[in-house]
């Protein structure tokens, strides 16, 4: 497990756009991280009043940041840039109080573009699956 404070050394993001709270595992082929969805998230202001749902676009951003963590695992100082969504599907809603387990598995690299298969799950149930592309550039 990577200490929570080390996330800040591996990602250039800062609040409120830092979507990863903790890295659970960095493997040879991917990364697993956590995002706690709190009631005080700024995105909930006015989003479905009375029935707040964490926006899908932010789930995708959290998954992209998990991919970026894996790319920057050696602290190389490179800047991972979210380059595309090859496919995405949403399976269940995510609400305040949920804990998202974010998984990214490296699939391939072509001309500086890295493809990942990702999944966000709540209590073992898939909330989102996506194939994401991240470009790795000099900072």
C-alpha positions in Angstrom: 0.0 0.0 0.0 1.2 3.5 -0.9 0.8 6.0 2.0 -2.0 8.6 1.3 0.4 11.5 1.3 2.5 9.9 -1.4 -0.4 10.3 -3.8 0.5 14.0 -4.0 4.0 13.1 -5.2 2.8 10.8 -7.9 0.0 13.0 -9.3 0.1 16.7 -10.3 -3.6 17.1 -9.3 -4.7 19.0 -6.2 -8.1 19.6 -4.5 -10.8 19.7 -5.6 -9.6 17.8 -8.7 -7.6 15.2 -6.9 -9.8 12.1 -7.2 -7.6 9.4 -5.6 -7.4 9.2 -1.8 -5.2 6.2 -1.4 -3.2 3.7 -3.5 -3.8 0.2 -2.4 -1.6 -1.6 -4.8 0.9 -0.9 -7.6 1.5 -4.0 -9.6 3.6 -4.8 -12.7 0.4 -4.7 -14.9 -1.7 -2.1 -13.1 -2.9 -0.2 -10.0 -5.7 -0.3 -7.5 -6.7 2.8 -5.6 -9.6 4.2 -3.4 -11.8 7.2 -3.6 -14.1 8.0 -0.7 -17.2 9.8 -1.7 -18.0 12.4 1.0 -21.2 14.4 1.5 -19.1 17.6 1.3 -17.8 17.0 -2.3 -18.3 20.3 -4.2 -19.9 18.4 -7.1 -22.9 17.5 -5.0 -24.1 21.1 -4.7 -27.3 21.1 -6.8 -26.7 17.8 -8.5 -30.0 16.0 -8.2 -31.2 17.9 -5.0 -32.4 15.4 -2.4 -30.8 12.5 -4.2 -27.1 13.3 -4.8 -25.3 11.1 -7.3 -21.6 11.3 -7.9 -21.3 12.4 -11.6 -20.1 9.8 -14.1 -17.6 12.2 -15.6 -15.8 12.4 -12.2 -15.8 8.6 -11.9 -14.0 8.5 -15.3 -11.6 11.2 -14.0 -10.8 9.1 -10.9 -10.1 6.1 -13.2 -7.9 8.2 -15.4 -5.9 9.4 -12.4 -5.5 5.8 -11.3 -4.0 5.1 -14.7 -1.7 8.2 -14.3 -0.6 6.8 -10.9 0.6 3.6 -12.6 2.4 5.5 -15.3 4.1 7.8 -12.7 4.9 5.0 -10.2 8.6 5.5 -10.6 8.4 9.3 -9.9 9.9 10.1 -13.3 8.3 13.6 -13.3 6.5 12.9 -16.6 3.0 14.4 -17.0 0.3 11.9 -17.7 -2.5 13.5 -19.8 -6.0 12.0 -20.2 -6.3 11.4 -23.9 -9.5 9.5 -24.6 -12.3 7.2 -23.7 -12.4 4.2 -26.0 -15.6 2.9 -24.3 -17.4 3.3 -21.0 -20.5 2.0 -19.3 -22.1 2.8 -16.0 -23.8 0.0 -14.0 -25.0 1.6 -10.8 -25.2 4.9 -9.1 -22.5 6.2 -6.7 -23.6 8.3 -3.7 -22.2 10.1 -0.7 -20.8 7.6 1.8 -19.7 5.1 -0.9 -16.1 4.0 -1.3 -15.0 3.5 -4.9 -12.4 0.9 -5.5 -10.6 2.0 -8.7 -8.7 -0.6 -10.8 -6.6 0.1 -13.8 -4.9 -2.7 -15.9 -2.4 -1.7 -18.5 -3.3 -3.2 -21.9 -1.0 -1.7 -24.5 1.3 1.2 -25.6 1.4 2.7 -29.1 3.3 5.9 -30.0 3.2 7.3 -26.5 -0.4 6.5 -25.9 -1.2 4.0 -23.2 -4.5 2.0 -23.1 -6.0 0.7 -19.8 -9.0 -1.4 -18.9 -10.5 0.2 -15.8 -13.3 -0.5 -13.3 -14.8 1.4 -10.4 -16.6 -0.7 -7.9 -18.7 -0.1 -4.7 -18.7 -2.9 -2.2 -17.6 -5.3 -5.0 -20.4 -4.2 -7.4 -19.2 -2.7 -10.6 -20.3 1.0 -10.9 -18.3 1.8 -14.1 -16.2 0.0 -16.6 -14.1 2.0 -19.2 -11.2 1.6 -21.6 -9.1 4.7 -21.2 -6.2 6.2 -23.1 -3.5 8.2 -21.4 -0.7 10.1 -23.1 2.6 10.4 -21.3 4.5 13.7 -21.9 7.5 15.5 -20.5 6.4 18.0 -17.7 
